[in-house]
Structures are given as C-alpha cells and as structure tokens.
Amino acid sequence: MFRVLKIVLIALCLFIAFVLGSQNPQLVQINYLIASNTLPLAVVISICFILGVAIGCFISLTLFSQLKWQNYRLKKKLAPEKNNKKLVANKDT
C-alpha cells in the first residue's frame, strides 16, 4: 500500500512539474557573481525547489541522527540501572 501511494505521489509531482513548465515559458535572466545566464522560469523554479528539498533533507538527517545517537546513549546509560534493579528485586524475594 505504501509503495502504491509513493508511486502516485511521484506521478502527481511530475504532472505538476509538467504543468508548471508549460505555463511558465518566459525567459528569466539570472545574475551570478561572475556571470549571468538566461533560463526558462520553470527551470529556475525547479532548481530552487530541488535545492530546497536537498537542504531540508540534509538538515533533517543531521538532526535525526543526533537524536538517534542521544537516544542510544541514554538507553546504554539506563541499561545497567535496570539490571541493578532486577538484582535488588531478586535479592529481596
């Protein structure tokens, strides 16, 4: 089910990109620090979107990996305490 939903979302994104590209054929001049270039507006929007997604994924992956590492350290720190509590409970009985 998840795979079908993923394929449908990708197809929907491609369709929206096609419509966006066909509705924005105007040329836009982009000035870099050293040079300039003329590109269709749809290409500029697509490049900005892809860069935004890539930067967002990188930031999310970084934060997610930090949280996973913190969770691992806390679980490792908690494991000896659990074992000690079990030993104390067994000694009391």
Solvent accessible surface area in square Angstrom, and as a share of the most:
residue,aa,sasa,rsa
1,M,191,0.85
2,F,153,0.64
3,R,181,0.66
4,V,91,0.52
5,L,91,0.45
6,K,110,0.46
7,I,107,0.54
8,V,84,0.48
9,L,92,0.46
10,I,93,0.47
11,A,56,0.44
12,L,91,0.45
13,C,81,0.49
14,L,119,0.59
15,F,126,0.52
16,I,96,0.49
17,A,52,0.40
18,F,149,0.62
19,V,60,0.34
20,L,61,0.30
21,G,29,0.28
22,S,63,0.41
23,Q,125,0.56
24,N,29,0.15
25,P,93,0.58
26,Q,103,0.46
27,L,124,0.62
28,V,48,0.27
29,Q,116,0.51
30,I,43,0.22
31,N,113,0.58
32,Y,119,0.45
33,L,187,0.93
34,I,174,0.88
35,A,59,0.46
36,S,58,0.38
37,N,64,0.33
38,T,73,0.42
39,L,39,0.20
40,P,49,0.31
41,L,53,0.26
42,A,15,0.11
43,V,61,0.35
44,V,27,0.16
45,I,65,0.33
46,S,45,0.29
47,I,81,0.41
48,C,80,0.48
49,F,136,0.57
50,I,112,0.57
51,L,101,0.50
52,G,44,0.42
53,V,72,0.41
54,A,53,0.41
55,I,104,0.53
56,G,35,0.33
57,C,80,0.48
58,F,140,0.58
59,I,92,0.47
60,S,68,0.44
61,L,119,0.59
62,T,53,0.31
63,L,101,0.50
64,F,119,0.50
65,S,57,0.37
66,Q,107,0.47
67,L,111,0.55
68,K,115,0.49
69,W,144,0.51
70,Q,84,0.37
71,N,71,0.36
72,Y,113,0.43
73,R,126,0.46
74,L,102,0.51
75,K,130,0.55
76,K,128,0.54
77,K,141,0.60
78,L,88,0.44
79,A,48,0.37
80,P,73,0.46
81,E,84,0.38
82,K,118,0.50
83,N,86,0.44
84,N,87,0.44
85,K,144,0.61
86,K,130,0.55
87,L,103,0.51
88,V,88,0.50
89,A,55,0.43
90,N,107,0.55
91,K,163,0.69
92,D,114,0.59
93,T,150,0.87
